[in-house]
Amino acid sequence: MSYLFAAFISCFLAPFVTADNPLPKFCSTNDTVCKQAGIRVQCVVNSDCTKEVAEGKADLTHASAKSMIKYEDNLKIVFGQKLKGVPMKNVQYYGIAVVKRNSTFDINQLKGRGSCHTGPGRNAGWIIPVGYLLFKEKMPFVQNQYKSAAEFFGKSCLPGIKTVENVSEAVEDQLCSLCNGSCEAKGDSAFVEALELMASGKDDRVAFVKQSSPQAFFKKHPKSYGTESDYKLLCYNGGTKDLSEYEDCYIGTKPASALVTSKNKFDETVKKYQELFESAKLDDLKKADMIRGDCESLIKYSGTVVDYLKPYADYYKAVSVGKKNGGSASSNLVSLNLHIFVIITLAMFI
């Protein structure tokens, strides 16, 4: 019996310890670009690389926060990233709430206020603020994310809402009621336009943007809407701070993309992957789209994917299906296993 067990273990470990171990498979959407990394990997192409890694069909990929959420229970992070201009490591940007200095409400008093967003499904302008309000149960979940927001805020401007399927005309009208003429999608200009809309109104409006948006806003409007001192941030803890203090006063953060592998990979294998990427030049990894173009350094991460994504994943799930149904697959599996355990235990005594 001991011989058979030893043979089984040897076969199981062989792929990880033999000298002729094949090159790790890096999944990319572009084989030509992937080969510019300057490291020894086998480039494989797929349109959903995060899924390929989660299912063990590829070894590594560069995954966005949203794709990691989808497969969070089957992934392990090899490296996070420290991005240029962002103080916090493993963060892409901060989602902030900007109001006029004379506004008297805080983050807990947004019901009935005018809300200025960047577009449906956008992170700083929608997922982070609306998801935060839903997850924290400050905004009631009513049917879906858009109806919830339409009934919670006063007038709103959510440019691009009319392109979203299964949204009633009444909800569309409400979410376009604050827009100046056009409720069409705005693209990259949406952040500045959300601030313009807030600044051109009374003291009862809030703009949901990212930390770099005010700088772009004042660059475009050096005099028209006052100065930075005429505005403030609403903090998640209920306080307010100056625009420059976003590190301590934001609603949520968008996690930076990460290099990920399968959750089933041994720690020793992950360590070898880390050594492989540490031997490469950052510029070459950027050319190969294996890291972001604004990456300053790779950050080793030993925690879970769930921890890496919090609280953004909670907000993302809240806008998708509401807080009550926003639990992870692992939580549902634990619940199912608990029910099965109880049933089996009771059966033993019947």
N, C-alpha and C positions, 0 to 999 in steps of 0.2 A: 504493500500500500504506500509506504514512504517513497519507494522508487517511482511509482506512478505519479505521485504528487510532485516530486522534484522534476520529473520530465515535463509535467504540465506547466509548472512555473517557468522552466527554461524556455519552452516554446512561446510562452506569453511575453517574456521579457526580451526575447531575441531581437525584435525590431529596434530596440532602444540601446542595445549594447554591442552589436556587431560592428566591425570596422567598415563593412561595405553597406552601411545604412544609407538608403537613397536620400537624395536632397529633399529638404522640406518643400512641400507644395505651397506656393504663395498664390492665392486666388486674386485675380484682377479682372477688370472689365476690358483691359487693353494689353495684349501680350507684348507688343512692341515697346510700350512705355515701361512695363514691368521689368523688362530686361536691362533697363538703364540703372538699376539699383547698385551695381558693383559688388554684389554679394552672391554667394552660391545658393541659389534657390531654383526650383523648377516652377516656372510661371504657368499657371493654368487659368483659363478664361471662363467666366460665368457671369450672368447678369445679376445673380443674388449670391454674392460671395459669402456673406455672413451666414446664410443658410448652409452653404457648402461646408463651412468650417464647423458649424454647430452639429452637422450630421456626420462629421468625420471624413468627408470626401476630400477636404483640403486641410492643410495644417495651419495656415496663417492668412490673415487679411487685415486690411485697414477699414475699420467699421465705424459708421456714424452712430450717434447716440440713439437715434430712432431705430436703426437696424439692430442695435444691441438690445433694446427693450424687447423686441419681438422674440429674440432667442436667448434672453438673459439667463435662463436656467441651464443652458448647455454651452456656455462660453467661459473662458478664463482670460483675463487681461495680461498681456505680456508687457506692454508699455502704454502709459498715458503720455500726455504731452504738455510741456510748458510753452504757451504761445506768446508771441511778441505783443507787447502792450497790454497784456492781461496779468495783473498781479498774482492771482491765484492759479496754482498749477492744476492741470486737468480740467480747466474751464475755458470755454470758447468765448463767452461773453456773459455779462450780467443783464438781467431783465429789470428795468427800473420804471418807476411811476413818477412822472413829473407834473407838478401843479404850480400855479402862481403863488408867490410869496404870501399874498394876503388870504389865500384859501384857508378855511378854518377846519376842514375835515381831515381825517386820517385814513389809513388803510382799512380800518374797521367800519368806516362810514361812507362807503362808496355807493350804497343803494340810492338810486334816483339821481346820481351824478351823470354828467355828460362824459362819455368815454370815447377816446380817440385811439384807434387801433391801426395796425399796419396791413392786416389782411388775414383771412381765415387760414388756419394751419400754420401761420408764421409763429416763430418761437417767442421772441421778446414781446411782440405786439398782441399775441393771442394765447398761445398754449401756456406760457408761464403765468400771466395775470389771471386769466379765466380759470385755468387749472388750479392755481393757488386758491382762488376764492371758492371753487367747488370742493376741492379736497379738504380745505379747512372748514367747510360747511358754513361759510359766510354768505355764499350764494346758493339758493336751493336749486337742485337739479330737476328741471322740468322737461321731460321728454327727450331733449337733446341739448348739446352745448349752446346752439344758437338761440333756441327758444328760451333757455335759461338766462342767457345774457340779455336778450331783448326784454324780458320781464323784470330783470334786476336793475339795469341801468336806466337812466332817464333817456335822453336822446343819445344816439351813438353814430359813429362812422366806422364801418368795417368795409373798406374798399375791396371789391371782388366777391362779395357775398352772393351776388346774383348769378355767379357761375357755379355755385355749390348746389348739388342735387338734393332733392327732397327737403327743401326749405320753403315754408309757406310764404305767400306774398306778403302777409301781414308781418311776419318776422323780418323779411327782407326790407320792407318799408321802415320798420323801427330801427334796424341796424344801419340804414342809410340816411336816417332823418337828420343827422348832424352834418353830413357831408355838404360841401359847397358846390352844388350842381351835379358833379359826377361822382358815382359810386363805383367806378371801374377800378380794377387792380392797378396799383401804382408802381410796382417793381421796387428798385433800390431807393427811389425817392420817397417811399412810403414813410420812412422814419422821420424825415424832415417835415413832411406834410402833416403828420400826426401832431408834431409840436406846433406847427403853424396854426392848425385848427384849435388846439388848446389855447395858444397864446392870443388868438384873435377873439376869444370869447370872454365870458365873465369869469368869476373866481370859482365856478362850480364844475370845471372840467378837469379831466386827468388824461395825460397822454402816456401810453405804454410803449416804450422804446428800449433801446440798449444803451450802454454807458457811453458809447462814442457818438450817439445821436445829437446831444446838445452842442458839441463842438462843431459838427457839420451845420447845425441850425444857425448858430451865431456867425459862422463863416459866410453863410449865404445871406444872412440878415444882420449885419454889424450894428445897425441902429434902429431898424423898424420895430423890433419887439423888446426893446430894453436890453439889459445885460444879465449875466448869470445871477447876479444878486437879486434879481426880480423873480426868481424861481427857486423851488426847493424839491426835495425828494420825499416820497412817502416810504417809510421803512416797514419791513415785515413785522417789527415788534411794536408798531403803533406810533413810533416817533417820527420826526422829520430831520433832515440834514441838508446841507448845501449840496449843490450838484457835484462838486468835486469829491464828495465823501461817499461815493457809490459803493466802495468796498465794505462799508459798514451799514449801508442803507439801500437794500435792493429787495426785490420780491423773490427772485430765484435766479439760478444760473443755468446756462446751457452747457452740458458737459462736452469737453473736447472729444473728438474722435480718438480711437485707440487701436493699437495693434492687438488682435485677439487670436486665441487658439481654442481648441476644444476643451471643455471642462474635464474631459477624461485624460488629458495629457498629464504625465507625471511631472512633479516639480523639477526633477533633474532635466527633463526634456525642455521645460520652459526656460530653465537657466541657460541651456545651450542656445535656444532661440535668442535670448537676451545678449549673450556673448556674440552671436552672429551679427546682430544689428548694431551693437556697440562698436564693432570693428569697421563698420561702414561710415562713409562721410554723409553728414546730414543733407548736403546739397544733392548728392546722388539719390538718396532716399526720397527727397522731394521731387526730383525729376521723374522718379518711378511711381509717383503717387502713393507711396507706402506710408507717408506722413503728410501733414499739412504743409503748405508752402510758408506759413508763418510760424512754424515750429522752431523754438529756440533750443530745446533739449528734450530728450526722451526721459520719461519718468517711470522707474520701476514701480509696479503696483502689486501688492500681495493680497489685497482685499477681494471681496466678491464683486461681480458685475453689478449686482443689485445695489451695493453700497456706493459704487462708482457713479451710478446714475441718479442716486437720490439727491434732492427731492424731485428733480426734473421728471423722472419716470412716473412718480405719483401724480404729478400735474398732467402729464401726457395721458395717462390712463383715465384721469378724472374727466377730461374734456371728451374723451372717446366714448366712454360708457357710464360715466358717473362714478362717484367714490365707492358706492356699495358693491359695484361689480368690477372694481378696478384692481382686485388682488392679483398677484402673480400666479403663474401656473403651478409653481412649487407650493404655494399656500393652499391652492385647491387640492393638490395631490396629498399634502399632509392631512387635510381634512378628510379626504376619501379614505386614506389609509387608517385614520383613527376610527372611522365608522366601521371599516372592515374588521379591525382589531376588536372592537366592542362586540360585534355580532359573533365573531368566532369564540370570544371568551364566554359570552352568554350561552352559546350552544354547548360548550363543554360541561355546563352545569345543568343542562336540561335532561 
